[in-house]
Amino acid sequence: MKMPKVAIVILNWNGQKFLEQFLPSVFNSPYPNLQIIVGDNDSTDESREFLEQNFPLVKVIRNEKNFGFAEGYNKVLSRVEADYFILLNSDVEVTPGWISPVIEMMEADDKIAIAQPKIKSYLNRDQFEYAGAAGCFIDKWAYPFCRGRIFNTVEKDEGQYDDDREIFWAAGCALFIKSEVWRRVNGLDEKFFAHMEEIDLCWRVKNLGYKVMYCGASTIYHVGGGTLNAESPFKTYLNFRNNHYLIKKNLPPKTSTWLIPFRFCLDFLALIKFMMEGKWKNAAAVSKAHRHVVKAFWNKKVKYNKDISINPNTEGIYPRSVVLDYFLLNNKTFKQLRK
């Protein structure tokens, strides 16, 4: 039986050091119908020269400028033909046989549109990685979290999440998606630029009735923070701004109308916390995010997405508040959460 054609697409911007370190493991992935593509966001380092000299079989698609994660991927993938796309960060080390289990799972169910592997930390290899871990969820107040990582608590991988299961969103560092679904939803929302754009993608896909899955039989190792570290004020700005974009776009107006002001209040508490920790630039980033959210909503640049099926898929929405459960009830791991 012919295996589906898979295209691994790595979006690169001045990431030569990561390409040198991690591309060999990707290049040696044992999948019979595979194309490896590097989409270059107009890098100014020697990334392209490195690829030409060391990996001439890797196709390079160059963008004319740095469009960011979302628009950059959209432009590159518009020029790629495959049955499946794998959006893979440049700071990822893959393991032998990481592709086949995910593709086999997705091929077995027409409703599965998106999936992710187990994501572990490259720097602490027995632990899950912060961004993605063992599949991702969202709570009733639209706070995202992961199995294996809730807020600052990261679990050790002891085989507790070796299953295959439906989740709410898949991490963008190693995201598998059927190309027909990618095109149906027009890829990533470019207004996000970077951060949480994969949550929005998964939410839009689930609102059409599709499934998002986690495959415990596939493992990759992610460095994390390769572009923006966790303390970056710009990352703080994107995360706070984009979370409100998620709510506005994907929840019905009767819900978002009260949830967005409520979340503004909770965000203000986070701003105070940044100030108490002496992180003044991060506090300012929260304020900036709020100003830009209000402006975007007022100018109707972010609207409710009405393209929703009769039966949207809500699997993976935690019916309680993960914030209250974590900070007040001291439930630090996924298995401790009260379903």
C-alpha positions as CSV (number, residue, x, y, z in Angstrom):
1,M,0.0,0.0,0.0
2,K,1.3,3.4,-1.0
3,M,2.1,5.6,2.0
4,P,0.7,9.1,2.0
5,K,3.0,11.9,0.9
6,V,4.3,13.8,3.9
7,A,6.1,17.2,3.8
8,I,8.1,18.3,6.8
9,V,8.3,22.1,6.7
10,I,10.7,23.9,9.0
11,L,10.3,27.7,9.1
12,N,13.6,29.3,9.6
13,W,14.8,32.8,10.5
14,N,18.4,33.2,11.3
15,G,18.5,29.7,12.8
16,Q,21.6,28.3,11.2
17,K,22.8,26.9,14.6
18,F,19.6,24.9,15.0
19,L,19.7,23.6,11.4
20,E,23.3,22.5,12.0
21,Q,22.3,20.7,15.2
22,F,18.9,19.2,14.5
23,L,18.4,18.9,10.7
24,P,20.5,15.7,10.5
25,S,18.0,13.8,12.7
26,V,15.1,15.1,10.6
27,F,16.9,14.3,7.3
28,N,17.4,10.7,8.5
29,S,13.7,10.1,9.3
30,P,12.8,6.6,8.0
31,Y,9.6,7.4,6.1
32,P,9.3,6.2,2.5
33,N,7.3,9.1,0.9
34,L,8.8,12.2,2.5
35,Q,9.9,15.6,1.4
36,I,11.8,18.0,3.7
37,I,11.4,21.7,3.1
38,V,12.9,24.7,4.9
39,G,10.9,27.8,4.5
40,D,13.2,30.8,5.0
41,N,11.8,34.0,6.4
42,D,14.5,36.1,4.7
43,S,17.4,35.1,7.0
44,T,20.4,37.4,7.3
45,D,22.7,34.7,8.6
46,E,24.3,31.9,6.5
47,S,21.3,29.5,6.8
48,R,20.7,29.2,3.1
49,E,24.4,28.8,2.3
50,F,24.6,26.1,4.9
51,L,21.7,24.2,3.4
52,E,23.1,24.4,-0.1
53,Q,26.5,23.1,0.9
54,N,25.3,20.4,3.4
55,F,21.8,19.4,2.5
56,P,21.3,19.9,-1.2
57,L,18.3,17.6,-1.3
58,V,16.4,19.8,1.2
59,K,14.1,22.1,-0.8
60,V,14.4,25.8,0.3
61,I,11.4,28.1,-0.2
62,R,12.3,31.7,0.5
63,N,10.0,34.4,1.7
64,E,10.9,38.0,0.7
65,K,10.9,39.2,4.3
66,N,10.3,37.9,7.9
67,F,6.6,37.4,8.0
68,G,6.6,35.8,11.4
69,F,5.4,32.3,12.2
70,A,1.8,32.4,11.0
71,E,2.1,34.3,7.7
72,G,5.5,32.8,7.0
73,Y,4.0,29.3,7.1
74,N,1.0,30.3,5.1
75,K,3.2,31.6,2.3
76,V,5.5,28.6,2.3
77,L,2.8,25.9,2.5
78,S,0.9,27.6,-0.4
79,R,3.7,26.3,-2.6
80,V,3.9,22.7,-1.1
81,E,2.0,19.7,-2.4
82,A,1.6,16.8,0.0
83,D,-1.2,14.8,1.7
84,Y,0.2,15.8,5.2
85,F,2.1,18.8,6.4
86,I,4.3,18.6,9.5
87,L,5.1,22.0,10.9
88,L,8.3,21.4,12.7
89,N,10.4,23.9,14.7
90,S,14.1,24.2,13.8
91,D,15.0,23.5,17.5
92,V,13.5,20.0,17.5
93,E,15.4,16.7,17.6
94,V,13.3,13.8,16.3
95,T,13.6,10.1,17.1
96,P,13.7,7.1,14.7
97,G,10.2,6.2,13.5
98,W,8.5,9.3,14.8
99,I,6.4,9.9,11.7
100,S,4.7,6.6,10.9
101,P,2.7,6.1,14.2
102,V,1.1,9.5,13.8
103,I,0.3,9.1,10.1
104,E,-1.1,5.6,10.7
105,M,-3.4,7.0,13.5
106,M,-4.6,9.8,11.3
107,E,-5.2,7.6,8.3
108,A,-7.4,5.3,10.4
109,D,-10.0,8.0,11.0
110,D,-11.2,10.6,8.5
111,K,-12.3,12.9,11.3
112,I,-8.7,13.3,12.6
113,A,-7.4,16.5,11.1
114,I,-4.5,17.4,13.4
115,A,-2.1,15.5,15.7
116,Q,1.1,15.9,17.7
117,P,3.7,13.5,19.1
118,K,4.9,13.3,22.7
119,I,7.1,16.4,23.2
120,K,9.9,16.1,25.7
121,S,12.6,18.6,26.8
122,Y,15.9,18.5,24.9
123,L,17.7,20.0,27.9
124,N,16.0,17.8,30.5
125,R,15.4,14.6,28.6
126,D,13.4,12.7,31.2
127,Q,10.9,15.6,31.5
128,F,8.1,16.9,29.3
129,E,8.7,20.1,27.4
130,Y,6.8,23.2,28.4
131,A,5.2,23.8,25.0
132,G,3.1,20.8,24.1
133,A,4.1,18.0,26.5
134,A,1.6,15.1,26.2
135,G,-1.2,17.0,24.5
136,C,-2.9,20.3,25.1
137,F,-6.2,21.4,26.6
138,I,-8.0,24.6,27.4
139,D,-10.2,25.5,30.4
140,K,-13.6,27.1,30.6
141,W,-12.0,30.6,30.9
142,A,-9.8,29.9,27.8
143,Y,-6.5,29.3,29.7
144,P,-4.4,26.8,27.7
145,F,-2.4,24.0,29.5
146,C,-0.9,20.6,28.8
147,R,-0.8,17.1,30.1
148,G,2.6,17.0,31.7
149,R,2.8,20.7,32.2
150,I,0.4,23.0,34.0
151,F,1.8,26.5,34.5
152,N,5.2,26.1,36.0
153,T,4.9,22.5,37.1
154,V,6.6,20.2,34.5
155,E,6.3,16.4,35.1
156,K,8.8,13.7,34.5
157,D,7.9,11.3,31.8
158,E,7.3,7.9,33.5
159,G,5.1,6.5,30.8
160,Q,1.9,7.9,32.4
161,Y,0.9,9.5,29.1
162,D,1.9,6.8,26.5
163,D,-1.7,6.6,25.2
164,D,-3.3,7.9,22.1
165,R,-6.1,10.3,23.0
166,E,-8.2,13.2,21.7
167,I,-7.0,16.6,22.9
168,F,-8.1,20.2,22.3
169,W,-5.0,21.7,20.5
170,A,-1.7,20.4,19.3
171,A,1.6,22.2,19.8
172,G,3.0,24.2,16.9
173,C,6.5,22.9,17.3
174,A,5.6,19.5,15.8
175,L,2.1,19.8,14.3
176,F,0.8,17.2,11.8
177,I,-2.2,18.3,9.7
178,K,-4.0,16.9,6.7
179,S,-3.3,19.3,3.8
180,E,-7.0,19.3,2.7
181,V,-8.0,20.6,6.1
182,W,-5.2,23.2,6.2
183,R,-6.5,24.6,2.9
184,R,-10.2,24.4,4.0
185,V,-9.5,26.7,7.0
186,N,-7.0,28.8,5.1
187,G,-4.1,27.9,7.4
188,L,-2.9,30.0,10.3
189,D,-4.5,33.4,11.2
190,E,-1.8,35.9,10.3
191,K,-3.1,38.5,12.8
192,F,-1.5,36.4,15.5
193,F,2.0,36.7,14.1
194,A,3.3,34.1,16.5
195,H,2.2,32.3,19.7
196,M,-1.2,30.7,20.2
197,E,-1.8,30.7,16.4
198,E,-1.8,26.9,16.6
199,I,-4.5,27.0,19.3
200,D,-6.7,29.1,17.0
201,L,-6.0,26.7,14.1
202,C,-7.1,23.7,16.2
203,W,-10.1,25.5,17.6
204,R,-11.3,26.5,14.1
205,V,-10.8,22.9,13.0
206,K,-12.7,21.5,16.0
207,N,-15.5,23.9,15.4
208,L,-16.0,22.1,12.1
209,G,-16.3,18.8,13.9
210,Y,-12.8,17.4,13.3
211,K,-10.6,15.7,15.9
212,V,-7.2,16.8,17.3
213,M,-5.1,13.9,18.6
214,Y,-2.1,13.1,20.7
215,C,0.1,10.1,19.7
216,G,2.0,8.6,22.6
217,A,4.0,6.2,20.3
218,S,5.9,9.1,18.7
219,T,8.5,11.2,20.6
220,I,10.4,14.4,19.7
221,Y,12.7,16.6,21.9
222,H,12.2,20.3,21.8
223,V,14.7,23.0,23.0
224,G,12.0,25.6,23.4
225,G,12.5,29.4,23.5
226,G,14.6,29.3,20.3
227,T,13.1,32.5,19.0
228,L,11.7,34.2,22.1
229,N,12.6,33.2,25.6
230,A,10.0,32.9,28.3
231,E,11.0,36.2,29.9
232,S,10.7,38.2,26.7
233,P,8.3,41.2,27.0
234,F,7.4,40.7,23.4
235,K,6.4,37.1,24.1
236,T,4.3,38.3,27.0
237,Y,2.6,40.9,24.8
238,L,1.8,38.2,22.1
239,N,0.5,35.7,24.6
240,F,-1.9,38.2,26.4
241,R,-3.0,39.8,23.2
242,N,-3.5,36.6,21.2
243,N,-5.4,34.8,24.1
244,H,-8.1,37.5,23.7
245,Y,-8.1,37.0,20.0
246,L,-8.8,33.3,20.6
247,I,-11.8,34.1,22.7
248,K,-13.3,36.7,20.4
249,K,-12.9,34.5,17.3
250,N,-14.0,31.1,18.6
251,L,-16.5,31.5,21.3
252,P,-20.1,32.7,20.6
253,P,-20.7,36.4,21.4
254,K,-23.0,35.6,24.3
255,T,-19.9,34.0,26.0
256,S,-17.1,36.3,24.8
257,T,-19.0,39.4,25.8
258,W,-18.6,38.6,29.5
259,L,-15.5,36.5,29.4
260,I,-13.2,39.1,27.8
261,P,-13.8,41.8,30.5
262,F,-13.4,39.1,33.1
263,R,-10.1,38.0,31.6
264,F,-9.0,41.6,31.5
265,C,-9.4,41.7,35.3
266,L,-7.4,38.5,35.7
267,D,-4.7,39.9,33.4
268,F,-4.5,42.9,35.6
269,L,-3.6,40.6,38.5
270,A,-0.8,39.2,36.3
271,L,0.4,42.7,35.6
272,I,0.6,43.4,39.3
273,K,2.5,40.2,39.8
274,F,5.0,41.2,37.1
275,M,5.5,44.6,38.9
276,M,6.0,43.0,42.3
277,E,8.7,40.8,40.7
278,G,10.4,43.8,39.2
279,K,9.5,42.8,35.6
280,W,8.4,46.2,34.6
281,K,8.8,45.6,30.8
282,N,6.5,42.5,31.1
283,A,4.0,44.5,33.0
284,A,4.0,47.2,30.3
285,A,3.6,44.4,27.7
286,V,0.3,43.3,29.4
287,S,-1.0,46.9,29.3
288,K,0.1,47.3,25.6
289,A,-1.7,44.0,24.8
290,H,-4.9,45.3,26.3
291,R,-4.7,48.5,24.4
292,H,-4.2,46.7,21.1
293,V,-7.0,44.2,21.9
294,V,-9.5,47.1,22.4
295,K,-8.3,48.8,19.2
296,A,-8.6,45.6,17.2
297,F,-12.1,44.8,18.5
298,W,-13.2,48.4,18.0
299,N,-12.0,48.4,14.4
300,K,-13.5,44.9,13.8
301,K,-10.2,43.5,12.8
302,V,-10.9,40.4,14.9
303,K,-14.4,39.0,14.5
304,Y,-16.3,35.9,15.7
305,N,-15.8,33.0,13.3
306,K,-19.2,32.0,12.1
307,D,-17.9,28.9,10.2
308,I,-19.0,26.4,12.8
309,S,-20.7,23.1,12.2
310,I,-23.9,22.0,13.8
311,N,-21.9,19.8,16.2
312,P,-18.6,21.5,17.0
313,N,-16.1,19.2,18.8
314,T,-15.6,20.4,22.3
315,E,-13.5,17.5,23.5
316,G,-10.5,18.7,25.5
317,I,-12.2,21.7,27.1
318,Y,-11.7,21.4,30.9
319,P,-15.0,22.3,32.5
320,R,-13.4,23.9,35.5
321,S,-10.9,26.7,36.0
322,V,-7.3,25.3,35.8
323,V,-6.2,28.6,37.5
324,L,-8.2,28.0,40.6
325,D,-7.5,24.3,40.7
326,Y,-3.8,24.9,40.4
327,F,-3.3,27.9,42.7
328,L,-6.0,27.4,45.2
329,L,-6.6,23.6,45.3
330,N,-2.9,22.8,44.7
331,N,-3.7,20.4,41.9
332,K,-0.4,20.5,40.1
333,T,-0.6,17.6,37.6
334,F,-3.1,16.7,35.0
335,K,-4.2,13.5,36.8
336,Q,-5.0,15.6,39.9
337,L,-7.4,17.8,38.1
338,R,-11.0,17.1,38.9
339,K,-12.9,16.2,35.7
